[in-house]
């Protein structure tokens, strides 16, 4: 477990891939994804290119 600041907690959704978040929203509490479990769940789709539209968390902080 890692402690984060309130600012990091609020910023977390902004730096996530929207496609992965959408997939996670369909799971209920305690559910495991079918077809390979967590190791294969968001696999290929989880990589978001780091562009100005999708900056890294550090880059976002540097702009502020």
N, CA, C, O and CB atoms as a CASP TS submission, in Angstrom:
PFRMAT TS
TARGET T0000
AUTHOR 0000-0000-0000
METHOD Language model
MODEL 1
PARENT N/A
ATOM      1  N   UNK     1       0.843  -1.167   0.000  1.00  0.00           N
ATOM      2  CA  UNK     1       0.000   0.000   0.000  1.00  0.00           C
ATOM      3  C   UNK     1       0.890   1.231   0.000  1.00  0.00           C
ATOM      4  O   UNK     1       1.940   1.253   0.642  1.00  0.00           O
ATOM      5  CB  UNK     1      -0.960  -0.003   1.210  1.00  0.00           C
ATOM      6  N   UNK     2       0.460   2.252  -0.724  1.00  0.00           N
ATOM      7  CA  UNK     2       1.235   3.484  -0.818  1.00  0.00           C
ATOM      8  C   UNK     2       0.356   4.662  -0.452  1.00  0.00           C
ATOM      9  O   UNK     2      -0.765   4.778  -0.946  1.00  0.00           O
ATOM     10  CB  UNK     2       1.823   3.663  -2.233  1.00  0.00           C
ATOM     11  N   UNK     3       0.845   5.526   0.398  1.00  0.00           N
ATOM     12  CA  UNK     3       0.097   6.731   0.765  1.00  0.00           C
ATOM     13  C   UNK     3       0.345   7.803  -0.284  1.00  0.00           C
ATOM     14  O   UNK     3       1.475   7.993  -0.735  1.00  0.00           O
ATOM     15  CB  UNK     3       0.503   7.239   2.182  1.00  0.00           C
ATOM     16  N   UNK     4      -0.699   8.490  -0.662  1.00  0.00           N
ATOM     17  CA  UNK     4      -0.577   9.578  -1.628  1.00  0.00           C
ATOM     18  C   UNK     4      -1.207  10.832  -1.051  1.00  0.00           C
ATOM     19  O   UNK     4      -2.018  10.773  -0.127  1.00  0.00           O
ATOM     20  CB  UNK     4      -1.239   9.204  -2.979  1.00  0.00           C
ATOM     21  N   UNK     5      -0.823  11.952  -1.606  1.00  0.00           N
ATOM     22  CA  UNK     5      -1.391  13.218  -1.146  1.00  0.00           C
ATOM     23  C   UNK     5      -2.806  13.363  -1.702  1.00  0.00           C
ATOM     24  O   UNK     5      -3.145  12.709  -2.689  1.00  0.00           O
ATOM     25  CB  UNK     5      -0.499  14.422  -1.581  1.00  0.00           C
ATOM     26  N   UNK     6      -3.629  14.198  -1.095  1.00  0.00           N
ATOM     27  CA  UNK     6      -4.968  14.444  -1.651  1.00  0.00           C
ATOM     28  C   UNK     6      -4.895  14.935  -3.096  1.00  0.00           C
ATOM     29  O   UNK     6      -5.757  14.594  -3.906  1.00  0.00           O
ATOM     30  CB  UNK     6      -5.721  15.469  -0.793  1.00  0.00           C
ATOM     31  N   UNK     7      -3.891  15.720  -3.422  1.00  0.00           N
ATOM     32  CA  UNK     7      -3.727  16.223  -4.792  1.00  0.00           C
ATOM     33  C   UNK     7      -3.500  15.070  -5.772  1.00  0.00           C
ATOM     34  O   UNK     7      -4.097  15.046  -6.848  1.00  0.00           O
ATOM     35  CB  UNK     7      -2.549  17.220  -4.863  1.00  0.00           C
ATOM     36  N   UNK     8      -2.641  14.116  -5.407  1.00  0.00           N
ATOM     37  CA  UNK     8      -2.393  12.962  -6.263  1.00  0.00           C
ATOM     38  C   UNK     8      -3.650  12.125  -6.424  1.00  0.00           C
ATOM     39  O   UNK     8      -3.916  11.610  -7.509  1.00  0.00           O
ATOM     40  CB  UNK     8      -1.263  12.109  -5.697  1.00  0.00           C
ATOM     41  N   UNK     9      -4.416  11.985  -5.369  1.00  0.00           N
ATOM     42  CA  UNK     9      -5.654  11.217  -5.423  1.00  0.00           C
ATOM     43  C   UNK     9      -6.652  11.856  -6.383  1.00  0.00           C
ATOM     44  O   UNK     9      -7.312  11.158  -7.153  1.00  0.00           O
ATOM     45  CB  UNK     9      -6.268  11.096  -4.028  1.00  0.00           C
ATOM     46  N   UNK    10      -6.759  13.165  -6.337  1.00  0.00           N
ATOM     47  CA  UNK    10      -7.686  13.882  -7.220  1.00  0.00           C
ATOM     48  C   UNK    10      -7.210  13.822  -8.668  1.00  0.00           C
ATOM     49  O   UNK    10      -8.030  13.727  -9.580  1.00  0.00           O
ATOM     50  CB  UNK    10      -7.833  15.349  -6.772  1.00  0.00           C
ATOM     51  N   UNK    11      -5.899  13.876  -8.892  1.00  0.00           N
ATOM     52  CA  UNK    11      -5.350  13.856 -10.251  1.00  0.00           C
ATOM     53  C   UNK    11      -5.353  12.469 -10.882  1.00  0.00           C
ATOM     54  O   UNK    11      -5.252  12.360 -12.104  1.00  0.00           O
ATOM     55  CB  UNK    11      -3.946  14.389 -10.238  1.00  0.00           C
ATOM     56  N   UNK    12      -5.465  11.409 -10.089  1.00  0.00           N
ATOM     57  CA  UNK    12      -5.333  10.047 -10.602  1.00  0.00           C
ATOM     58  C   UNK    12      -6.237   9.754 -11.800  1.00  0.00           C
ATOM     59  O   UNK    12      -5.736   9.246 -12.803  1.00  0.00           O
ATOM     60  CB  UNK    12      -5.631   9.070  -9.507  1.00  0.00           C
ATOM     61  N   UNK    13      -7.547  10.045 -11.754  1.00  0.00           N
ATOM     62  CA  UNK    13      -8.390   9.722 -12.913  1.00  0.00           C
ATOM     63  C   UNK    13      -7.991  10.468 -14.183  1.00  0.00           C
ATOM     64  O   UNK    13      -8.224   9.970 -15.285  1.00  0.00           O
ATOM     65  CB  UNK    13      -9.829  10.029 -12.593  1.00  0.00           C
ATOM     66  N   UNK    14      -7.400  11.639 -14.051  1.00  0.00           N
ATOM     67  CA  UNK    14      -7.017  12.427 -15.223  1.00  0.00           C
ATOM     68  C   UNK    14      -5.905  11.789 -16.038  1.00  0.00           C
ATOM     69  O   UNK    14      -5.795  12.054 -17.235  1.00  0.00           O
ATOM     70  CB  UNK    14      -6.592  13.797 -14.796  1.00  0.00           C
ATOM     71  N   UNK    15      -5.081  10.958 -15.421  1.00  0.00           N
ATOM     72  CA  UNK    15      -3.945  10.375 -16.131  1.00  0.00           C
ATOM     73  C   UNK    15      -4.191   8.918 -16.531  1.00  0.00           C
ATOM     74  O   UNK    15      -3.267   8.241 -16.982  1.00  0.00           O
ATOM     75  CB  UNK    15      -2.701  10.465 -15.271  1.00  0.00           C
ATOM     76  N   UNK    16      -5.407   8.437 -16.373  1.00  0.00           N
ATOM     77  CA  UNK    16      -5.731   7.062 -16.725  1.00  0.00           C
ATOM     78  C   UNK    16      -6.303   6.990 -18.140  1.00  0.00           C
ATOM     79  O   UNK    16      -6.851   7.965 -18.654  1.00  0.00           O
ATOM     80  CB  UNK    16      -6.725   6.470 -15.716  1.00  0.00           C
ATOM     81  N   UNK    17      -6.166   5.839 -18.746  1.00  0.00           N
ATOM     82  CA  UNK    17      -6.722   5.593 -20.067  1.00  0.00           C
ATOM     83  C   UNK    17      -8.236   5.460 -19.933  1.00  0.00           C
ATOM     84  O   UNK    17      -8.702   4.586 -19.203  1.00  0.00           O
ATOM     85  CB  UNK    17      -6.098   4.315 -20.716  1.00  0.00           C
ATOM     86  N   UNK    18      -9.021   6.297 -20.613  1.00  0.00           N
ATOM     87  CA  UNK    18     -10.482   6.232 -20.497  1.00  0.00           C
ATOM     88  C   UNK    18     -11.064   4.877 -20.898  1.00  0.00           C
ATOM     89  O   UNK    18     -12.082   4.459 -20.348  1.00  0.00           O
ATOM     90  CB  UNK    18     -11.103   7.309 -21.345  1.00  0.00           C
ATOM     91  N   UNK    19     -10.432   4.187 -21.849  1.00  0.00           N
ATOM     92  CA  UNK    19     -10.936   2.873 -22.265  1.00  0.00           C
ATOM     93  C   UNK    19     -10.803   1.846 -21.144  1.00  0.00           C
ATOM     94  O   UNK    19     -11.693   1.019 -20.944  1.00  0.00           O
ATOM     95  CB  UNK    19     -10.185   2.386 -23.510  1.00  0.00           C
ATOM     96  N   UNK    20      -9.697   1.901 -20.418  1.00  0.00           N
ATOM     97  CA  UNK    20      -9.492   0.972 -19.305  1.00  0.00           C
ATOM     98  C   UNK    20     -10.466   1.287 -18.180  1.00  0.00           C
ATOM     99  O   UNK    20     -11.046   0.373 -17.594  1.00  0.00           O
ATOM    100  CB  UNK    20      -8.035   1.040 -18.791  1.00  0.00           C
ATOM    101  N   UNK    21     -10.654   2.564 -17.870  1.00  0.00           N
ATOM    102  CA  UNK    21     -11.606   2.935 -16.817  1.00  0.00           C
ATOM    103  C   UNK    21     -13.016   2.476 -17.166  1.00  0.00           C
ATOM    104  O   UNK    21     -13.754   2.020 -16.292  1.00  0.00           O
ATOM    105  CB  UNK    21     -11.592   4.454 -16.589  1.00  0.00           C
ATOM    106  N   UNK    22     -13.393   2.591 -18.424  1.00  0.00           N
ATOM    107  CA  UNK    22     -14.727   2.150 -18.852  1.00  0.00           C
ATOM    108  C   UNK    22     -14.885   0.643 -18.646  1.00  0.00           C
ATOM    109  O   UNK    22     -15.939   0.185 -18.204  1.00  0.00           O
ATOM    110  CB  UNK    22     -14.969   2.515 -20.338  1.00  0.00           C
ATOM    111  N   UNK    23     -13.839  -0.129 -18.964  1.00  0.00           N
ATOM    112  CA  UNK    23     -13.894  -1.579 -18.748  1.00  0.00           C
ATOM    113  C   UNK    23     -14.008  -1.912 -17.264  1.00  0.00           C
ATOM    114  O   UNK    23     -14.728  -2.839 -16.891  1.00  0.00           O
ATOM    115  CB  UNK    23     -12.652  -2.256 -19.342  1.00  0.00           C
ATOM    116  N   UNK    24     -13.305  -1.166 -16.419  1.00  0.00           N
ATOM    117  CA  UNK    24     -13.349  -1.432 -14.981  1.00  0.00           C
ATOM    118  C   UNK    24     -14.715  -1.116 -14.388  1.00  0.00           C
ATOM    119  O   UNK    24     -15.123  -1.747 -13.413  1.00  0.00           O
ATOM    120  CB  UNK    24     -12.279  -0.626 -14.265  1.00  0.00           C
ATOM    121  N   UNK    25     -15.423  -0.159 -14.955  1.00  0.00           N
ATOM    122  CA  UNK    25     -16.727   0.240 -14.410  1.00  0.00           C
ATOM    123  C   UNK    25     -17.791  -0.849 -14.547  1.00  0.00           C
ATOM    124  O   UNK    25     -18.781  -0.831 -13.815  1.00  0.00           O
ATOM    125  CB  UNK    25     -17.206   1.498 -15.102  1.00  0.00           C
ATOM    126  N   UNK    26     -17.609  -1.785 -15.459  1.00  0.00           N
ATOM    127  CA  UNK    26     -18.619  -2.830 -15.636  1.00  0.00           C
ATOM    128  C   UNK    26     -18.467  -3.959 -14.617  1.00  0.00           C
ATOM    129  O   UNK    26     -19.357  -4.800 -14.492  1.00  0.00           O
ATOM    130  CB  UNK    26     -18.538  -3.397 -17.043  1.00  0.00           C
ATOM    131  N   UNK    27     -17.353  -3.986 -13.892  1.00  0.00           N
ATOM    132  CA  UNK    27     -17.150  -5.017 -12.879  1.00  0.00           C
ATOM    133  C   UNK    27     -17.764  -4.585 -11.558  1.00  0.00           C
ATOM    134  O   UNK    27     -17.602  -3.442 -11.130  1.00  0.00           O
ATOM    135  CB  UNK    27     -15.653  -5.317 -12.700  1.00  0.00           C
ATOM    136  N   UNK    28     -18.471  -5.507 -10.916  1.00  0.00           N
ATOM    137  CA  UNK    28     -18.990  -5.245  -9.578  1.00  0.00           C
ATOM    138  C   UNK    28     -17.895  -5.541  -8.552  1.00  0.00           C
ATOM    139  O   UNK    28     -16.882  -6.161  -8.876  1.00  0.00           O
ATOM    140  CB  UNK    28     -20.264  -6.101  -9.295  1.00  0.00           C
ATOM    141  N   UNK    29     -18.103  -5.100  -7.336  1.00  0.00           N
ATOM    142  CA  UNK    29     -17.145  -5.343  -6.259  1.00  0.00           C
ATOM    143  C   UNK    29     -16.927  -6.845  -6.108  1.00  0.00           C
ATOM    144  O   UNK    29     -17.883  -7.617  -6.036  1.00  0.00           O
ATOM    145  CB  UNK    29     -17.641  -4.721  -4.922  1.00  0.00           C
ATOM    146  N   UNK    30     -15.675  -7.244  -6.062  1.00  0.00           N
ATOM    147  CA  UNK    30     -15.331  -8.649  -5.874  1.00  0.00           C
ATOM    148  C   UNK    30     -15.323  -9.477  -7.145  1.00  0.00           C
ATOM    149  O   UNK    30     -14.949 -10.649  -7.103  1.00  0.00           O
ATOM    150  CB  UNK    30     -16.271  -9.256  -4.920  1.00  0.00           C
ATOM    151  N   UNK    31     -15.724  -8.908  -8.278  1.00  0.00           N
ATOM    152  CA  UNK    31     -15.731  -9.658  -9.535  1.00  0.00           C
ATOM    153  C   UNK    31     -14.328  -9.732 -10.118  1.00  0.00           C
ATOM    154  O   UNK    31     -13.521  -8.816  -9.958  1.00  0.00           O
ATOM    155  CB  UNK    31     -16.694  -9.014 -10.547  1.00  0.00           C
ATOM    156  N   UNK    32     -14.054 -10.845 -10.800  1.00  0.00           N
ATOM    157  CA  UNK    32     -12.799 -11.020 -11.518  1.00  0.00           C
ATOM    158  C   UNK    32     -13.121 -11.060 -13.004  1.00  0.00           C
ATOM    159  O   UNK    32     -14.110 -11.681 -13.394  1.00  0.00           O
ATOM    160  CB  UNK    32     -12.048 -12.320 -11.060  1.00  0.00           C
ATOM    161  N   UNK    33     -12.326 -10.423 -13.836  1.00  0.00           N
ATOM    162  CA  UNK    33     -12.595 -10.458 -15.272  1.00  0.00           C
ATOM    163  C   UNK    33     -12.447 -11.871 -15.823  1.00  0.00           C
ATOM    164  O   UNK    33     -11.560 -12.619 -15.413  1.00  0.00           O
ATOM    165  CB  UNK    33     -11.657  -9.503 -16.015  1.00  0.00           C
ATOM    166  N   UNK    34     -13.314 -12.221 -16.745  1.00  0.00           N
ATOM    167  CA  UNK    34     -13.238 -13.540 -17.371  1.00  0.00           C
ATOM    168  C   UNK    34     -12.204 -13.507 -18.496  1.00  0.00           C
ATOM    169  O   UNK    34     -11.771 -12.435 -18.919  1.00  0.00           O
ATOM    170  CB  UNK    34     -14.631 -13.979 -17.916  1.00  0.00           C
ATOM    171  N   UNK    35     -11.819 -14.669 -18.966  1.00  0.00           N
ATOM    172  CA  UNK    35     -10.904 -14.746 -20.099  1.00  0.00           C
ATOM    173  C   UNK    35      -9.459 -14.421 -19.772  1.00  0.00           C
ATOM    174  O   UNK    35      -8.817 -13.679 -20.515  1.00  0.00           O
ATOM    175  CB  UNK    35     -11.366 -13.837 -21.157  1.00  0.00           C
ATOM    176  N   UNK    36      -8.936 -14.950 -18.691  1.00  0.00           N
ATOM    177  CA  UNK    36      -7.531 -14.736 -18.376  1.00  0.00           C
ATOM    178  C   UNK    36      -7.280 -13.978 -17.100  1.00  0.00           C
ATOM    179  O   UNK    36      -6.127 -13.830 -16.693  1.00  0.00           O
ATOM    180  CB  UNK    36      -6.890 -14.027 -19.476  1.00  0.00           C
ATOM    181  N   UNK    37      -8.324 -13.492 -16.452  1.00  0.00           N
ATOM    182  CA  UNK    37      -8.146 -12.792 -15.182  1.00  0.00           C
ATOM    183  C   UNK    37      -7.473 -11.442 -15.328  1.00  0.00           C
ATOM    184  O   UNK    37      -7.508 -10.827 -16.394  1.00  0.00           O
ATOM    185  CB  UNK    37      -7.350 -13.638 -14.248  1.00  0.00           C
ATOM    186  N   UNK    38      -6.862 -10.991 -14.247  1.00  0.00           N
ATOM    187  CA  UNK    38      -6.272  -9.648 -14.209  1.00  0.00           C
ATOM    188  C   UNK    38      -5.038  -9.504 -15.086  1.00  0.00           C
ATOM    189  O   UNK    38      -4.752  -8.407 -15.566  1.00  0.00           O
ATOM    190  CB  UNK    38      -5.914  -9.292 -12.799  1.00  0.00           C
ATOM    191  N   UNK    39      -4.298 -10.595 -15.306  1.00  0.00           N
ATOM    192  CA  UNK    39      -3.074 -10.493 -16.108  1.00  0.00           C
ATOM    193  C   UNK    39      -3.368 -10.106 -17.556  1.00  0.00           C
ATOM    194  O   UNK    39      -2.550  -9.444 -18.195  1.00  0.00           O
ATOM    195  CB  UNK    39      -2.315 -11.815 -16.075  1.00  0.00           C
ATOM    196  N   UNK    40      -4.514 -10.506 -18.073  1.00  0.00           N
ATOM    197  CA  UNK    40      -4.828 -10.222 -19.467  1.00  0.00           C
ATOM    198  C   UNK    40      -5.933  -9.195 -19.628  1.00  0.00           C
ATOM    199  O   UNK    40      -6.264  -8.826 -20.755  1.00  0.00           O
ATOM    200  CB  UNK    40      -5.217 -11.483 -20.166  1.00  0.00           C
ATOM    201  N   UNK    41      -6.509  -8.726 -18.542  1.00  0.00           N
ATOM    202  CA  UNK    41      -7.702  -7.876 -18.624  1.00  0.00           C
ATOM    203  C   UNK    41      -7.536  -6.631 -19.486  1.00  0.00           C
ATOM    204  O   UNK    41      -8.090  -6.603 -20.585  1.00  0.00           O
ATOM    205  CB  UNK    41      -8.101  -7.461 -17.257  1.00  0.00           C
ATOM    206  N   UNK    42      -6.815  -5.604 -19.061  1.00  0.00           N
ATOM    207  CA  UNK    42      -6.714  -4.438 -19.928  1.00  0.00           C
ATOM    208  C   UNK    42      -5.482  -4.466 -20.826  1.00  0.00           C
ATOM    209  O   UNK    42      -5.289  -3.553 -21.628  1.00  0.00           O
ATOM    210  CB  UNK    42      -6.698  -3.192 -19.097  1.00  0.00           C
ATOM    211  N   UNK    43      -4.662  -5.476 -20.709  1.00  0.00           N
ATOM    212  CA  UNK    43      -3.353  -5.646 -21.346  1.00  0.00           C
ATOM    213  C   UNK    43      -2.990  -4.662 -22.458  1.00  0.00           C
ATOM    214  O   UNK    43      -2.391  -3.622 -22.185  1.00  0.00           O
ATOM    215  CB  UNK    43      -3.282  -6.989 -21.893  1.00  0.00           C
ATOM    216  N   UNK    44      -3.332  -4.967 -23.671  1.00  0.00           N
ATOM    217  CA  UNK    44      -2.854  -4.170 -24.799  1.00  0.00           C
ATOM    218  C   UNK    44      -3.450  -2.771 -24.832  1.00  0.00           C
ATOM    219  O   UNK    44      -2.791  -1.832 -25.277  1.00  0.00           O
ATOM    220  CB  UNK    44      -3.164  -4.873 -26.088  1.00  0.00           C
ATOM    221  N   UNK    45      -4.674  -2.618 -24.373  1.00  0.00           N
ATOM    222  CA  UNK    45      -5.318  -1.317 -24.465  1.00  0.00           C
ATOM    223  C   UNK    45      -4.877  -0.345 -23.382  1.00  0.00           C
ATOM    224  O   UNK    45      -5.252   0.826 -23.430  1.00  0.00           O
ATOM    225  CB  UNK    45      -6.795  -1.485 -24.404  1.00  0.00           C
ATOM    226  N   UNK    46      -4.089  -0.795 -22.402  1.00  0.00           N
ATOM    227  CA  UNK    46      -3.768   0.076 -21.278  1.00  0.00           C
ATOM    228  C   UNK    46      -2.696   1.108 -21.587  1.00  0.00           C
ATOM    229  O   UNK    46      -2.550   2.081 -20.848  1.00  0.00           O
ATOM    230  CB  UNK    46      -3.332  -0.746 -20.121  1.00  0.00           C
ATOM    231  N   UNK    47      -1.953   0.918 -22.650  1.00  0.00           N
ATOM    232  CA  UNK    47      -0.886   1.863 -22.967  1.00  0.00           C
ATOM    233  C   UNK    47      -1.454   3.102 -23.647  1.00  0.00           C
ATOM    234  O   UNK    47      -2.050   3.024 -24.721  1.00  0.00           O
ATOM    235  CB  UNK    47       0.173   1.203 -23.862  1.00  0.00           C
ATOM    236  N   UNK    48      -1.258   4.233 -23.005  1.00  0.00           N
ATOM    237  CA  UNK    48      -1.704   5.512 -23.562  1.00  0.00           C
ATOM    238  C   UNK    48      -0.468   6.263 -24.014  1.00  0.00           C
ATOM    239  O   UNK    48       0.466   6.438 -23.232  1.00  0.00           O
ATOM    240  CB  UNK    48      -2.534   6.351 -22.517  1.00  0.00           C
ATOM    241  N   UNK    49      -0.441   6.712 -25.263  1.00  0.00           N
ATOM    242  CA  UNK    49       0.727   7.477 -25.691  1.00  0.00           C
ATOM    243  C   UNK    49       0.835   8.766 -24.894  1.00  0.00           C
ATOM    244  O   UNK    49      -0.171   9.432 -24.648  1.00  0.00           O
ATOM    245  CB  UNK    49       0.656   7.785 -27.195  1.00  0.00           C
ATOM    246  N   UNK    50       2.023   9.115 -24.497  1.00  0.00           N
ATOM    247  CA  UNK    50       2.238  10.329 -23.711  1.00  0.00           C
ATOM    248  C   UNK    50       2.421  11.502 -24.668  1.00  0.00           C
ATOM    249  O   UNK    50       3.529  11.792 -25.119  1.00  0.00           O
ATOM    250  CB  UNK    50       3.475  10.181 -22.764  1.00  0.00           C
ATOM    251  N   UNK    51       1.330  12.155 -24.961  1.00  0.00           N
ATOM    252  CA  UNK    51       1.296  13.301 -25.862  1.00  0.00           C
ATOM    253  C   UNK    51       0.788  14.493 -25.078  1.00  0.00           C
ATOM    254  O   UNK    51       0.420  14.338 -23.914  1.00  0.00           O
ATOM    255  CB  UNK    51       0.402  13.026 -27.113  1.00  0.00           C
ATOM    256  N   UNK    52       0.753  15.682 -25.672  1.00  0.00           N
ATOM    257  CA  UNK    52       0.187  16.822 -24.943  1.00  0.00           C
ATOM    258  C   UNK    52      -1.245  16.578 -24.466  1.00  0.00           C
ATOM    259  O   UNK    52      -1.660  17.130 -23.447  1.00  0.00           O
ATOM    260  CB  UNK    52       0.218  18.052 -25.819  1.00  0.00           C
ATOM    261  N   UNK    53      -1.999  15.755 -25.195  1.00  0.00           N
ATOM    262  CA  UNK    53      -3.364  15.444 -24.767  1.00  0.00           C
ATOM    263  C   UNK    53      -3.374  14.473 -23.594  1.00  0.00           C
ATOM    264  O   UNK    53      -4.311  14.475 -22.796  1.00  0.00           O
ATOM    265  CB  UNK    53      -4.163  14.862 -25.927  1.00  0.00           C
ATOM    266  N   UNK    54      -2.333  13.640 -23.482  1.00  0.00           N
ATOM    267  CA  UNK    54      -2.215  12.644 -22.419  1.00  0.00           C
ATOM    268  C   UNK    54      -0.847  12.781 -21.756  1.00  0.00           C
ATOM    269  O   UNK    54      -0.004  11.898 -21.918  1.00  0.00           O
ATOM    270  CB  UNK    54      -2.418  11.203 -22.976  1.00  0.00           C
ATOM    271  N   UNK    55      -0.602  13.860 -21.014  1.00  0.00           N
ATOM    272  CA  UNK    55       0.726  14.040 -20.410  1.00  0.00           C
ATOM    273  C   UNK    55       0.956  13.069 -19.265  1.00  0.00           C
ATOM    274  O   UNK    55       0.015  12.510 -18.702  1.00  0.00           O
ATOM    275  CB  UNK    55       0.894  15.474 -19.909  1.00  0.00           C
ATOM    276  N   UNK    56       2.203  12.884 -18.938  1.00  0.00           N
ATOM    277  CA  UNK    56       2.511  12.097 -17.747  1.00  0.00           C
ATOM    278  C   UNK    56       2.123  12.912 -16.531  1.00  0.00           C
ATOM    279  O   UNK    56       1.944  14.127 -16.617  1.00  0.00           O
ATOM    280  CB  UNK    56       4.019  11.697 -17.696  1.00  0.00           C
ATOM    281  N   UNK    57       1.993  12.245 -15.406  1.00  0.00           N
ATOM    282  CA  UNK    57       1.621  12.946 -14.177  1.00  0.00           C
ATOM    283  C   UNK    57       2.667  14.011 -13.846  1.00  0.00           C
ATOM    284  O   UNK    57       2.321  15.106 -13.401  1.00  0.00           O
ATOM    285  CB  UNK    57       1.473  11.947 -12.999  1.00  0.00           C
ATOM    286  N   UNK    58       3.934  13.693 -14.062  1.00  0.00           N
ATOM    287  CA  UNK    58       5.005  14.644 -13.778  1.00  0.00           C
ATOM    288  C   UNK    58       4.905  15.857 -14.687  1.00  0.00           C
ATOM    289  O   UNK    58       5.042  16.991 -14.228  1.00  0.00           O
ATOM    290  CB  UNK    58       6.372  13.977 -13.938  1.00  0.00           C
ATOM    291  N   UNK    59       4.666  15.628 -15.973  1.00  0.00           N
ATOM    292  CA  UNK    59       4.561  16.743 -16.912  1.00  0.00           C
ATOM    293  C   UNK    59       3.395  17.647 -16.548  1.00  0.00           C
ATOM    294  O   UNK    59       3.487  18.868 -16.675  1.00  0.00           O
ATOM    295  CB  UNK    59       4.402  16.228 -18.344  1.00  0.00           C
ATOM    296  N   UNK    60       2.306  17.054 -16.101  1.00  0.00           N
ATOM    297  CA  UNK    60       1.151  17.854 -15.713  1.00  0.00           C
ATOM    298  C   UNK    60       1.504  18.734 -14.518  1.00  0.00           C
ATOM    299  O   UNK    60       1.137  19.908 -14.471  1.00  0.00           O
ATOM    300  CB  UNK    60      -0.055  16.949 -15.383  1.00  0.00           C
ATOM    301  N   UNK    61       2.217  18.159 -13.557  1.00  0.00           N
ATOM    302  CA  UNK    61       2.608  18.916 -12.373  1.00  0.00           C
ATOM    303  C   UNK    61       3.557  20.055 -12.731  1.00  0.00           C
ATOM    304  O   UNK    61       3.481  21.136 -12.147  1.00  0.00           O
ATOM    305  CB  UNK    61       3.261  17.994 -11.349  1.00  0.00           C
ATOM    306  N   UNK    62       4.452  19.815 -13.691  1.00  0.00           N
ATOM    307  CA  UNK    62       5.416  20.838 -14.083  1.00  0.00           C
ATOM    308  C   UNK    62       4.739  22.039 -14.726  1.00  0.00           C
ATOM    309  O   UNK    62       5.232  23.160 -14.606  1.00  0.00           O
ATOM    310  CB  UNK    62       6.438  20.254 -15.037  1.00  0.00           C
ATOM    311  N   UNK    63       3.611  21.822 -15.411  1.00  0.00           N
ATOM    312  CA  UNK    63       2.899  22.924 -16.059  1.00  0.00           C
ATOM    313  C   UNK    63       2.170  23.792 -15.063  1.00  0.00           C
ATOM    314  O   UNK    63       1.893  24.956 -15.352  1.00  0.00           O
ATOM    315  CB  UNK    63       1.921  22.393 -17.074  1.00  0.00           C
ATOM    316  N   UNK    64       1.852  23.263 -13.900  1.00  0.00           N
ATOM    317  CA  UNK    64       1.056  24.007 -12.915  1.00  0.00           C
ATOM    318  C   UNK    64       1.886  24.984 -12.137  1.00  0.00           C
ATOM    319  O   UNK    64       1.364  25.685 -11.271  1.00  0.00           O
ATOM    320  CB  UNK    64       0.379  23.064 -11.964  1.00  0.00           C
TER
END
